[in-house]
Amino acid sequence: MILTTTNSLANAINQDRLAKLPGKEMVYEATATGKFEESAYPTDTSLRLKKGAQVILIKNDPEKQWVNGTLAKVIALSGDSVVVDINGRACDVPIVKWQKIEYNYNEDEDKIEDEIVGAFFAISHKAGLGHNDTQEPGPDFRQGNNRPGQRSLYSRPALCRVKPVHLPRRHKA
């Protein structure tokens, strides 16, 4: 993976590397409904892939096969899913849904209520060779794990937790 400072540089690297791979390119289009602003999209609306492309998964798998930030290699492409290799294991990555939720206070019932106001549907990964690491929430490396059962020495400062330091009070004499 090549970490970059801008999305445009990451996109250029990914497009260049994808063009060098042999085989047919498939394009996966995302869709948005309701009040889901483009600036809040979790991934690109158009994902171009070929067999052999490196990808980064961007949504935790409900079956716990991968976490947000897991790197994988594309091994098969179909119309509505992508099969990737994660540490020698084939995993199907289907189209998934992100929801936009608005919260409102209901004075009559004295409680906060949520309402789904939009949705975004896409394959849950990005091209993963060039990657802008400044905005993605990514995996949680506090335990040193970036994939189930694997250690990582990589850490993002934005995800590091610092334990509070308690200093003794100074007493005026």
C-alpha positions as CSV (number, residue, x, y, z in Angstrom):
1,M,0.0,0.0,0.0
2,I,1.1,3.5,-0.8
3,L,-0.2,6.1,1.6
4,T,-0.8,9.5,0.0
5,T,-1.8,13.0,1.2
6,T,-4.6,13.5,-1.3
7,N,-7.4,11.5,-2.9
8,S,-6.4,12.6,-6.3
9,L,-2.9,11.2,-5.9
10,A,-4.3,7.9,-4.5
11,N,-6.8,7.7,-7.5
12,A,-4.0,8.3,-10.0
13,I,-1.9,5.5,-8.5
14,N,-4.8,3.1,-8.4
15,Q,-5.8,3.9,-12.0
16,D,-2.2,3.4,-13.2
17,R,-1.8,0.1,-11.4
18,L,-5.2,-1.2,-12.6
19,A,-4.4,-0.3,-16.2
20,K,-1.2,-2.5,-15.9
21,L,-3.2,-5.6,-14.9
22,P,-4.2,-8.0,-17.6
23,G,-7.8,-9.0,-18.1
24,K,-11.2,-7.5,-18.4
25,E,-12.2,-4.5,-16.2
26,M,-15.5,-4.5,-14.4
27,V,-17.2,-1.4,-13.2
28,Y,-19.4,-1.4,-10.1
29,E,-21.7,1.6,-9.7
30,A,-23.0,2.7,-6.2
31,T,-26.4,4.2,-5.7
32,A,-27.7,6.7,-3.1
33,T,-31.2,7.4,-2.0
34,G,-32.9,10.0,0.2
35,K,-30.9,12.7,2.0
36,F,-27.4,11.1,1.5
37,E,-25.1,14.0,0.4
38,E,-22.3,13.2,-2.0
39,S,-19.8,14.6,0.5
40,A,-20.8,11.9,2.9
41,Y,-20.4,8.9,0.5
42,P,-18.3,6.3,2.2
43,T,-16.6,5.3,-1.1
44,D,-16.4,6.3,-4.8
45,T,-19.6,6.0,-6.8
46,S,-17.8,4.1,-9.5
47,L,-15.4,1.3,-8.6
48,R,-13.2,-0.2,-11.4
49,L,-11.7,-3.6,-10.7
50,K,-9.8,-6.4,-12.4
51,K,-8.8,-9.8,-11.2
52,G,-5.5,-9.4,-9.3
53,A,-6.3,-5.8,-8.0
54,Q,-5.5,-5.0,-4.4
55,V,-8.4,-3.5,-2.5
56,I,-9.0,-2.2,1.0
57,L,-12.3,-3.3,2.7
58,I,-14.1,-0.4,4.2
59,K,-16.9,-1.9,6.2
60,N,-16.7,-4.5,8.9
61,D,-18.1,-7.9,7.8
62,P,-21.1,-9.0,9.9
63,E,-19.7,-12.5,9.8
64,K,-16.4,-11.2,11.1
65,Q,-14.3,-12.4,8.1
66,W,-12.6,-9.0,7.8
67,V,-12.6,-5.5,9.4
68,N,-12.6,-2.0,8.0
69,G,-9.1,-1.5,6.6
70,T,-8.3,-5.2,5.7
71,L,-6.2,-5.5,2.6
72,A,-7.3,-8.2,0.0
73,K,-6.7,-9.2,-3.5
74,V,-9.5,-9.7,-6.1
75,I,-9.7,-13.3,-7.3
76,A,-13.1,-13.3,-9.0
77,L,-15.6,-10.7,-10.3
78,S,-19.3,-11.0,-11.0
79,G,-22.2,-8.6,-11.6
80,D,-23.1,-8.0,-8.0
81,S,-20.2,-9.2,-5.9
82,V,-16.5,-9.5,-5.7
83,V,-14.5,-12.5,-4.4
84,V,-11.3,-11.5,-2.6
85,D,-8.4,-13.4,-1.1
86,I,-7.7,-12.6,2.5
87,N,-4.7,-14.5,3.9
88,G,-5.4,-17.5,1.6
89,R,-9.1,-17.5,2.3
90,A,-11.7,-16.7,-0.5
91,C,-14.4,-14.2,0.8
92,D,-17.4,-13.0,-1.1
93,V,-17.8,-9.2,-0.7
94,P,-21.4,-8.4,-1.6
95,I,-23.1,-5.0,-2.1
96,V,-23.8,-3.5,1.3
97,K,-25.9,-0.6,2.7
98,W,-24.8,2.4,4.7
99,Q,-27.6,4.4,6.3
100,K,-27.9,8.1,7.1
101,I,-29.8,8.6,10.3
102,E,-31.2,11.8,11.7
103,Y,-32.1,12.1,15.4
104,N,-34.9,14.2,16.8
105,Y,-36.1,14.9,20.3
106,N,-39.7,13.9,20.9
107,E,-40.9,16.3,23.7
108,D,-44.2,14.4,24.2
109,E,-42.5,11.1,25.0
110,D,-39.3,12.7,26.4
111,K,-37.0,10.6,24.2
112,I,-34.7,10.8,21.3
113,E,-36.0,9.1,18.1
114,D,-34.1,8.1,15.0
115,E,-35.2,8.2,11.4
116,I,-33.4,6.7,8.4
117,V,-33.4,9.5,5.9
118,G,-31.0,8.1,3.3
119,A,-29.0,5.1,2.2
120,F,-25.9,4.4,0.1
121,F,-25.4,1.0,-1.6
122,A,-22.0,-0.2,-2.9
123,I,-19.4,-2.9,-2.8
124,S,-17.7,-2.3,0.5
125,H,-14.1,-1.7,-0.7
126,K,-11.9,0.8,-2.5
127,A,-9.0,0.3,-4.8
128,G,-6.2,-0.3,-2.3
129,L,-2.8,0.4,-3.6
130,G,-2.8,4.2,-3.3
131,H,-4.7,5.3,-0.3
132,N,-5.4,8.7,1.3
133,D,-4.9,7.9,5.0
134,T,-5.9,11.3,6.3
135,Q,-9.7,10.9,6.2
136,E,-10.6,7.2,6.5
137,P,-11.6,5.9,9.9
138,G,-9.9,2.6,9.1
139,P,-9.3,-0.3,11.4
140,D,-8.7,0.1,15.1
141,F,-5.0,-0.6,15.8
142,R,-5.1,-0.1,19.5
143,Q,-4.8,-3.9,20.1
144,G,-2.2,-4.2,17.2
145,N,-4.7,-6.1,15.1
146,N,-5.5,-5.1,11.5
147,R,-7.0,-8.5,10.6
148,P,-8.4,-11.2,12.8
149,G,-5.4,-13.2,14.1
150,Q,-2.7,-11.0,12.6
151,R,-0.4,-8.4,14.2
152,S,0.5,-5.1,12.7
153,L,3.3,-2.6,13.6
154,Y,1.5,0.1,11.6
155,S,-0.4,2.7,13.7
156,R,-2.3,5.8,12.7
157,P,-1.9,8.7,15.1
158,A,-5.6,9.6,14.8
159,L,-6.5,6.1,16.2
160,C,-4.0,6.0,19.0
161,R,-5.4,6.3,22.5
162,V,-3.4,8.1,25.1
163,K,-3.9,7.3,28.8
164,P,-4.5,10.5,30.8
165,V,-1.6,11.6,32.9
166,H,-2.4,12.9,36.4
167,L,0.0,15.4,37.7
168,P,0.2,16.2,41.3
169,R,-1.2,19.6,42.3
170,R,1.1,22.3,43.3
171,H,0.4,23.7,46.7
172,K,1.2,27.3,47.3
173,A,3.3,27.8,50.3
